[in-house]
C-alpha cells in the first residue's frame, strides 16, 4: 500500500484586483498487485482540492469557481522487463 499527501500555496491574480492566495492540497493512495514476474496491476485513488478560483474569463467578464476539486480512481497495468 502506498500513500502520499501534499499541499502548496497557489497564487491567483485577477486583472485590476491584485493578488490572493489559496492553499491547494492533495491526498493519494494506491496499491500494486504482482501478476507475474513482469506484469503488475495498479489500483489507486487521488483527491485534489485547489479551493476557489478566479480568472479573466471570456470577453472581459470575470469567471469565478467556488470549488475546484477532483476525485479520481484509476486502474493500470505495468510491464517491467
C-alpha positions as CSV (number, residue, x, y, z in Angstrom):
1,X,0.0,0.0,0.0
2,X,1.4,3.4,-1.0
3,X,0.1,6.8,0.1
4,X,1.1,10.4,-0.3
5,X,-0.2,13.8,0.8
6,X,0.9,17.3,-0.4
7,X,0.0,20.9,-0.3
8,X,1.1,24.2,-1.8
9,X,0.2,27.9,-1.8
10,X,-1.3,28.8,-5.2
11,X,-1.2,32.5,-6.3
12,X,-4.2,33.8,-8.0
13,X,-4.2,37.1,-9.9
14,X,-7.2,38.8,-11.5
15,X,-6.7,41.9,-13.7
16,X,-7.1,45.0,-11.6
17,X,-7.8,43.3,-8.3
18,X,-4.4,42.5,-7.0
19,X,-3.3,39.0,-5.8
20,X,-4.8,36.5,-3.4
21,X,-3.6,33.0,-2.3
22,X,-5.2,29.6,-1.9
23,X,-3.9,26.5,-0.2
24,X,-4.0,23.6,-2.7
25,X,-4.0,20.1,-1.2
26,X,-4.0,16.5,-2.5
27,X,-4.2,13.0,-1.0
28,X,-3.2,9.9,-2.9
29,X,-3.3,6.2,-2.1
30,X,-2.7,3.1,-4.1
31,X,-1.5,-0.4,-4.3
32,X,0.1,-2.8,-6.8
33,X,-0.5,-6.5,-7.2
34,X,2.2,-8.6,-8.9
35,X,0.5,-10.8,-11.6
36,X,3.7,-12.4,-12.9
37,X,7.5,-11.6,-12.8
38,X,7.0,-8.9,-15.5
39,X,3.3,-7.8,-15.1
40,X,1.6,-6.0,-12.2
41,X,-1.7,-4.3,-11.8
42,X,-2.2,-0.9,-10.0
43,X,-5.3,0.5,-8.3
44,X,-5.3,3.9,-6.8
45,X,-7.2,6.9,-5.6
46,X,-6.4,10.7,-5.8
47,X,-8.2,13.7,-4.3
48,X,-7.2,17.2,-5.3
49,X,-8.6,20.5,-4.0
50,X,-7.5,23.8,-5.4
51,X,-10.0,25.9,-3.4
52,X,-11.7,28.8,-5.1
53,X,-10.5,30.2,-8.5
54,X,-11.0,33.5,-10.3
55,X,-9.8,34.3,-13.8
56,X,-10.4,36.8,-16.6
57,X,-12.9,34.7,-18.4
58,X,-14.1,35.5,-21.9
59,X,-14.9,38.9,-23.5
60,X,-13.7,40.7,-20.3
61,X,-16.3,39.0,-18.0
62,X,-14.6,37.5,-14.9
63,X,-15.3,33.9,-14.1
64,X,-15.4,32.5,-10.5
65,X,-15.5,28.9,-9.4
66,X,-16.4,28.2,-5.8
67,X,-14.8,24.8,-5.6
68,X,-12.1,23.4,-7.9
69,X,-11.6,19.8,-6.9
70,X,-11.4,16.4,-8.3
71,X,-11.6,12.8,-7.2
72,X,-10.1,10.1,-9.3
73,X,-9.9,6.3,-9.1
74,X,-7.6,4.6,-11.6
75,X,-6.6,1.1,-12.6
76,X,-3.5,0.4,-14.6
77,X,-1.2,-2.4,-15.8
78,X,2.6,-2.3,-15.7
79,X,5.1,-4.3,-17.7
80,X,8.7,-4.4,-16.5
81,X,11.4,-6.2,-18.4
